[in-house]
Amino acid sequence: MLIVSSDNHLAHHSLELDAAELIPSWESPQRASIVHDALASGGHEFIAPDPLDRALVARLHDSDYVAFLETAWSRWVDEGNVAPAAMGFCWPARRSSGGRPDDLVGQLGHYSFAADCSIVAGTWDAVASSAAIAQTAASKVAEMAGRQPVTFALCRPPGHHASIDQFGGYCYLNNAAIAAQVLRDAGHERVAVLDVDYHHGNGTQDIFYRRADVMFASIHADPKQEFPFFMGHASETGEADGRGANLNLPLPHGTVFAEWTVALDHALRWIVEGGCSALVVSVGVDTYVDDPISQFRLATTDFPTIGAAIADVGLPTVLVMEGGYATDALGYNVRGVIDGFEQHSSGARS
């Protein structure tokens, strides 16, 4: 499998507020390194990303928001702040009437939705590189012919919580949305985004909620119990042109694979019946039983089955790295998805 990756993320060491303590983020630089090392022995081809297409990003994210992300750290330093991370502490309240504040700290609150995600010196380089990885992986799939095309975008930081104009959940730009738009621009009339991360892909839903040309399906922990809390309910099915093009399949804490895979089968049937000709998968492996911030109970042996089920759809596919924080098993679990996909698609062709 072709894998797109980069080391540009290594200087992004975010901090987060966890149980009233400011701690190094669970979304650490070693995550991408662990996955890279796990895949390096598998005979895969690794390439660096192409330069990021800023015009593409501006079609999915608010341009002022992107400019904010790019300049927030330099502004933080220029204003004399010595704290190692820039983070908001005040967020827009319900029924608030104001727009974007002029103050930097106010903008940190305006453009974020959670205190699990901060901006440091290396954040923008990591964010831009991660988005470029997804863009390149999708471009390569669009260029491939013959066999079922597939690539893996080893993105860090992840992206599926990044909305049109807010960061949070460790995410800043929406990598899966970028990949989907590249496939649309390449001629696919309808693209599906399947999110199998433990947490709902609220950012991806936000970006495509009023569009019919990108279908979004998410299997995740019930937002009544779990982050991001305020989006991801089954009643959210899309608006305007996107009505009926959004599928949320929330599941309770303690879900085991036999229950989880029923939701996967449902989502894949929905994608096929929707007439999609290409697929982007937000690959979160934080559904793993020992993940430190998640509450599902999937085993390492379940991930190849997930990869095989996705491959069985038979669509050109971009696999995009999202969550997964049990670092001892992270590489095995991601490799399981990729191995399952490759083995099934090879068997289908033989």
Residue pairs with C-beta under 8 A, 6 or more apart in sequence:
1 44
1 45
1 150
1 151
1 152
1 338
1 341
1 342
2 44
2 45
2 47
2 137
2 140
2 150
2 151
2 152
3 39
3 44
3 45
3 46
3 47
3 151
3 152
3 154
4 46
4 47
4 48
4 49
4 133
4 134
4 136
4 137
4 140
4 151
4 152
4 153
4 154
5 32
5 36
5 46
5 47
5 48
5 133
5 154
6 48
6 49
6 129
6 132
6 133
8 125
8 126
8 128
8 129
9 29
9 32
9 122
9 125
9 126
9 129
9 130
9 156
9 157
10 29
10 122
10 126
11 120
11 121
11 122
11 125
11 126
12 29
12 120
12 122
12 123
12 125
12 126
12 127
12 156
12 157
13 24
13 25
13 28
13 29
13 120
13 122
14 24
14 25
14 27
14 85
14 117
14 118
14 119
14 120
14 123
14 157
14 170
15 22
15 23
15 24
15 25
15 84
15 85
15 87
15 118
15 120
16 22
16 23
16 24
16 25
16 26
16 115
16 116
16 117
16 118
16 170
17 23
17 87
17 115
17 116
18 26
18 116
25 116
25 117
25 118
25 170
26 170
26 292
26 293
26 325
27 156
27 157
27 158
27 170
27 323
27 325
28 327
29 156
30 327
31 156
31 324
31 325
31 327
31 330
32 154
32 156
32 321
34 327
34 330
34 331
35 154
35 321
35 330
35 331
35 334
35 335
36 46
36 154
37 331
38 330
38 331
38 332
38 334
38 335
39 152
39 154
39 331
39 334
39 335
39 338
40 46
42 335
42 338
42 339
44 152
44 338
47 136
47 140
49 129
49 132
49 133
49 135
49 136
50 132
50 135
50 136
50 139
51 132
52 128
52 129
52 131
52 132
52 135
53 135
54 66
56 135
56 178
56 181
56 182
56 185
57 66
57 131
57 173
57 178
58 66
59 181
60 164
60 174
60 177
60 178
60 181
60 207
61 162
61 164
61 165
61 173
61 174
61 207
62 164
62 165
64 100
64 165
65 111
65 164
65 165
65 166
66 173
68 107
68 111
69 111
69 119
69 123
69 124
69 127
69 167
69 172
69 173
70 124
70 128
72 86
72 104
72 107
72 108
72 119
72 123
72 124
73 86
73 119
73 120
73 121
73 123
73 124
75 104
76 86
76 104
76 119
79 104
84 120
85 118
85 119
85 120
86 104
86 108
86 118
86 119
86 120
87 108
87 112
87 115
87 117
87 118
87 119
88 105
88 106
88 107
88 108
88 109
88 110
88 111
88 112
88 115
89 105
89 109
89 115
90 105
90 106
90 109
91 109
91 110
91 112
91 113
92 98
92 109
92 110
100 106
100 107
100 110
101 107
101 109
101 110
108 119
111 165
111 166
111 167
112 166
112 167
112 168
113 163
113 166
113 167
113 168
113 228
114 168
114 169
114 227
114 228
116 168
116 169
116 170
116 227
117 167
117 168
117 169
117 170
117 171
117 172
123 172
126 156
126 157
127 157
127 172
127 173
128 173
130 155
130 156
130 157
130 158
130 159
130 173
130 175
131 155
131 159
131 173
131 175
131 178
133 153
133 154
133 155
133 175
134 153
134 155
134 159
134 175
134 176
134 178
134 179
134 182
134 318
134 320
135 178
135 179
135 182
136 153
137 151
137 152
137 153
137 179
137 318
137 319
137 320
138 151
138 153
138 178
138 179
138 180
138 182
138 183
138 186
138 280
138 318
139 182
139 186
140 149
140 151
141 149
141 150
141 151
141 183
141 278
141 316
141 317
141 318
142 149
142 182
142 183
142 186
142 187
142 188
142 316
144 316
147 345
147 349
148 311
148 314
148 315
148 316
148 317
148 345
148 348
148 349
149 316
149 317
150 311
150 316
150 317
150 318
150 319
150 341
150 342
150 345
151 317
151 318
151 319
152 283
152 319
152 321
152 338
153 175
153 179
153 318
153 319
153 320
153 321
154 321
155 175
155 320
155 321
155 322
156 321
157 170
157 171
157 172
158 169
158 170
158 171
158 175
158 284
158 321
158 322
158 323
159 171
159 172
159 173
159 174
159 175
159 176
159 177
159 178
159 203
159 320
159 322
160 169
160 171
160 174
160 175
160 176
160 195
160 197
160 199
160 201
160 202
160 203
160 204
160 282
160 284
160 322
161 167
161 168
161 169
161 170
161 171
161 199
161 201
161 202
161 203
161 228
162 168
162 169
162 171
162 172
162 173
162 174
162 203
163 174
163 202
163 203
163 206
163 207
164 206
164 207
166 203
168 228
169 199
169 202
169 203
169 227
169 228
170 323
171 203
174 203
174 204
174 207
175 320
176 193
176 195
176 201
176 204
176 280
176 281
176 282
176 320
176 322
177 193
177 203
177 204
177 207
177 208
177 214
179 280
179 318
179 320
180 191
180 193
180 208
180 214
180 280
181 214
183 191
183 278
183 280
183 316
183 318
184 191
184 213
184 214
188 276
188 277
188 278
188 316
189 213
189 277
190 212
190 213
190 214
190 215
190 274
190 275
190 276
190 277
191 213
191 214
191 215
191 276
191 277
191 278
191 279
191 280
192 214
192 215
192 216
192 217
192 271
192 274
192 276
192 278
192 279
192 280
192 315
193 201
193 204
193 208
193 214
193 215
193 216
193 217
193 279
193 280
193 281
193 282
194 217
194 218
194 267
194 268
194 271
194 279
194 280
194 281
194 282
194 310
195 201
195 204
195 216
195 217
195 218
195 219
195 220
195 281
195 282
195 284
195 322
196 219
196 264
196 281
196 282
196 283
196 284
196 287
196 306
197 218
197 220
197 282
197 283
197 284
197 286
197 287
197 322
197 323
198 220
198 221
198 226
198 284
198 286
198 287
198 291
198 294
198 295
198 296
198 323
199 220
199 221
199 226
199 227
199 228
199 284
199 286
199 294
199 323
200 218
200 220
200 221
200 223
200 228
200 231
200 232
200 248
200 250
201 216
201 218
201 220
201 282
201 322
202 228
202 230
202 231
202 232
204 216
204 218
204 282
205 216
205 218
205 231
205 232
205 236
205 246
205 248
206 231
208 214
208 215
208 216
208 242
208 245
208 246
209 216
209 236
209 238
209 239
209 242
209 246
210 238
210 239
210 240
210 241
210 242
211 241
211 242
211 245
212 241
212 242
212 245
214 245
215 245
215 246
215 247
215 270
215 271
215 274
215 276
216 245
216 246
216 247
217 246
217 247
217 248
217 249
217 267
217 270
217 271
218 232
218 247
218 248
218 249
219 249
219 251
219 260
219 263
219 264
219 267
220 226
220 232
220 248
220 249
220 250
220 251
221 250
221 251
221 252
221 253
221 255
221 294
221 295
221 296
222 232
222 250
222 251
222 252
222 253
223 229
223 230
223 231
223 232
223 233
223 250
224 233
224 250
225 252
225 253
225 295
226 253
226 295
232 248
232 250
233 248
233 250
234 248
234 249
234 250
236 246
236 248
237 243
237 244
237 245
237 246
237 247
238 244
238 245
238 246
245 274
247 267
247 270
249 263
249 266
249 267
251 259
251 260
251 263
251 296
253 295
253 296
254 295
254 296
254 297
255 296
255 297
256 296
256 297
256 298
257 297
257 298
257 299
257 302
257 305
260 287
260 296
260 298
261 302
261 305
261 306
261 309
264 306
264 309
265 309
268 309
268 310
268 312
268 313
271 279
271 313
272 313
276 315
277 315
277 316
278 315
278 316
278 317
278 318
279 310
279 313
279 315
279 316
279 317
279 318
280 317
280 318
280 320
281 310
281 317
281 318
281 319
281 320
282 320
282 322
283 319
283 320
283 321
283 322
283 334
283 337
284 322
284 323
284 324
285 291
285 303
285 323
285 324
285 330
285 333
285 334
285 337
286 293
286 294
286 323
286 324
286 325
286 326
287 294
287 296
287 298
288 294
288 296
288 298
288 299
288 300
288 324
288 326
288 329
288 333
289 296
289 297
289 298
289 299
290 326
290 328
290 329
291 324
291 325
291 326
292 325
292 326
293 325
294 323
294 325
300 329
300 332
300 333
300 336
301 336
302 336
303 332
303 333
303 334
303 336
303 337
303 340
304 336
304 337
304 339
304 340
304 343
305 340
306 336
306 337
306 340
307 336
307 337
307 338
307 339
307 340
307 341
307 342
307 343
307 344
308 340
308 341
308 343
308 344
309 340
310 317
310 337
310 341
311 317
311 340
311 341
311 342
311 344
311 345
311 348
312 344
312 348
314 348
317 341
319 337
319 338
319 341
321 334
324 330
324 333
324 334
326 333
